[in-house]
Amino acid sequence: MIITYLGAPENALYEKTNANLAKAFDIAQAVLRNTPEDGRYDVDDDVYYMIQSYKAKSPFDAKFEAHREYIDVQMVISGEEIIRFDRASKLSLCKEYTPDCELYSMNKDYDSVRLVAGELAIIFTGEPHAPGIKADGSPEDVRKLVVKIRSK
């Protein structure tokens, strides 16, 4: 997982790992200027994005997910949330692979990062992550962009 922000100089290096990351950064810039309604938006055969609005969940309701086919680029538009992450080898699989996702049970030894508006998490295939967790106190309203990039 890579944590960055729009306009970070190192983003050009990340784009070399998958050319479609440049599209994801462009989509994120456009969404910050003019956020579309919640829903799914297809860009091409390899890229689509979703705008989501939700209340961040309790850490007790969190499960790790890992994707096989798509890289996630997640950006908080408003609000903030915690994303937990860990290695698959340390987790117990609780739901087999379904279209693009395996679910893992939460363990007690994980790392986490707090995402605030404008920050990006690039989550590569096979990297277990648990997004959408409330940061502090009661659940917070979160608006989020998730760009899905087919891994090649």
C-alpha positions as semicolon CSV with decimal commas, in nm:
position;residue;x (nm);y (nm);z (nm)
1;M;0,000;0,000;0,000
2;I;0,121;0,348;-0,084
3;I;-0,010;0,660;0,087
4;T;0,029;0,981;-0,110
5;Y;-0,152;1,300;-0,206
6;L;-0,243;1,465;-0,534
7;G;0,048;1,656;-0,681
8;A;0,314;1,461;-0,490
9;P;0,632;1,445;-0,701
10;E;0,668;1,071;-0,642
11;N;0,335;1,000;-0,813
12;A;0,520;1,000;-1,148
13;L;0,722;0,703;-1,021
14;Y;0,408;0,518;-0,915
15;E;0,260;0,567;-1,262
16;K;0,547;0,356;-1,399
17;T;0,410;0,051;-1,213
18;N;0,082;0,077;-1,405
19;A;0,013;0,337;-1,674
20;N;-0,350;0,362;-1,562
21;L;-0,244;0,520;-1,232
22;A;-0,211;0,846;-1,429
23;K;-0,581;0,812;-1,516
24;A;-0,662;0,755;-1,149
25;F;-0,477;1,071;-1,047
26;D;-0,656;1,268;-1,321
27;I;-0,993;1,131;-1,206
28;A;-0,913;1,228;-0,847
29;Q;-0,825;1,585;-0,953
30;A;-1,149;1,613;-1,151
31;V;-1,357;1,473;-0,864
32;L;-1,212;1,726;-0,621
33;R;-1,307;2,008;-0,860
34;N;-1,657;1,877;-0,927
35;T;-1,777;1,568;-0,740
36;P;-2,036;1,366;-0,929
37;E;-2,328;1,189;-0,762
38;D;-2,271;0,860;-0,582
39;G;-2,246;0,569;-0,821
40;R;-2,023;0,380;-1,059
41;Y;-1,860;0,546;-1,361
42;D;-1,692;0,340;-1,634
43;V;-1,386;0,499;-1,796
44;D;-1,268;0,216;-2,024
45;D;-1,218;-0,162;-2,018
46;D;-0,947;-0,135;-1,751
47;V;-1,062;0,153;-1,529
48;Y;-1,380;0,250;-1,350
49;Y;-1,451;0,452;-1,039
50;M;-1,712;0,480;-0,770
51;I;-1,826;0,772;-0,558
52;Q;-1,948;0,648;-0,221
53;S;-2,109;0,817;0,080
54;Y;-2,137;0,633;0,411
55;K;-2,089;0,648;0,785
56;A;-1,750;0,514;0,885
57;K;-1,797;0,184;1,067
58;S;-1,694;0,060;1,407
59;P;-1,358;-0,119;1,410
60;F;-1,546;-0,423;1,544
61;D;-1,739;-0,446;1,216
62;A;-1,428;-0,433;0,996
63;K;-1,302;-0,717;0,778
64;F;-0,995;-0,730;0,560
65;E;-1,048;-0,762;0,187
66;A;-0,792;-0,836;-0,083
67;H;-0,844;-0,804;-0,457
68;R;-0,696;-1,027;-0,724
69;E;-0,790;-0,842;-1,038
70;Y;-0,802;-0,471;-0,949
71;I;-0,573;-0,217;-0,788
72;D;-0,765;0,026;-0,564
73;V;-0,690;0,396;-0,553
74;Q;-0,895;0,529;-0,262
75;M;-0,930;0,899;-0,183
76;V;-1,138;1,058;0,089
77;I;-1,329;1,354;-0,056
78;S;-1,473;1,467;0,277
79;G;-1,454;1,335;0,631
80;E;-1,183;1,096;0,741
81;E;-1,139;0,726;0,799
82;I;-0,895;0,462;0,909
83;I;-0,769;0,193;0,672
84;R;-0,615;-0,109;0,838
85;F;-0,372;-0,328;0,647
86;D;-0,174;-0,646;0,698
87;R;-0,012;-0,938;0,514
88;A;-0,239;-1,217;0,391
89;S;-0,009;-1,475;0,549
90;K;-0,102;-1,340;0,895
91;L;-0,480;-1,354;0,839
92;S;-0,747;-1,624;0,831
93;L;-0,955;-1,647;0,516
94;C;-1,325;-1,623;0,603
95;K;-1,477;-1,604;0,255
96;E;-1,341;-1,753;-0,062
97;Y;-1,265;-1,555;-0,372
98;T;-1,571;-1,399;-0,531
99;P;-1,550;-1,195;-0,849
100;D;-1,254;-0,986;-0,730
101;C;-1,237;-1,019;-0,355
102;E;-1,135;-1,245;-0,070
103;L;-1,242;-1,159;0,285
104;Y;-1,025;-1,219;0,590
105;S;-1,108;-1,206;0,958
106;M;-0,964;-0,920;1,163
107;N;-0,665;-0,998;1,379
108;K;-0,522;-0,797;1,667
109;D;-0,185;-0,722;1,510
110;Y;-0,227;-0,486;1,214
111;D;-0,109;-0,151;1,090
112;S;-0,336;0,138;1,006
113;V;-0,337;0,477;0,841
114;R;-0,576;0,769;0,877
115;L;-0,693;0,916;0,547
116;V;-0,823;1,271;0,540
117;A;-0,967;1,468;0,249
118;G;-0,732;1,475;-0,049
119;E;-0,508;1,187;0,061
120;L;-0,478;0,874;-0,151
121;A;-0,416;0,510;-0,071
122;I;-0,291;0,296;-0,359
123;I;-0,367;-0,065;-0,270
124;F;-0,219;-0,327;-0,499
125;T;-0,366;-0,669;-0,573
126;G;-0,323;-0,921;-0,294
127;E;-0,283;-0,655;-0,023
128;P;-0,541;-0,709;0,253
129;H;-0,700;-0,385;0,368
130;A;-0,996;-0,286;0,584
131;P;-1,124;0,057;0,477
132;G;-1,408;0,271;0,608
133;I;-1,331;0,252;0,979
134;K;-1,427;0,546;1,198
135;A;-1,130;0,747;1,317
136;D;-1,246;0,863;1,661
137;G;-1,570;0,876;1,856
138;S;-1,899;0,828;1,678
139;P;-1,920;0,725;1,312
140;E;-1,830;1,003;1,074
141;D;-1,990;1,084;0,740
142;V;-1,739;0,999;0,468
143;R;-1,749;1,074;0,098
144;K;-1,497;0,876;-0,098
145;L;-1,361;0,806;-0,444
146;V;-1,249;0,452;-0,526
147;V;-1,079;0,406;-0,863
148;K;-1,048;0,044;-0,976
149;I;-0,760;-0,033;-1,214
150;R;-0,729;-0,373;-1,378
151;S;-0,394;-0,520;-1,280
152;K;-0,189;-0,627;-1,581
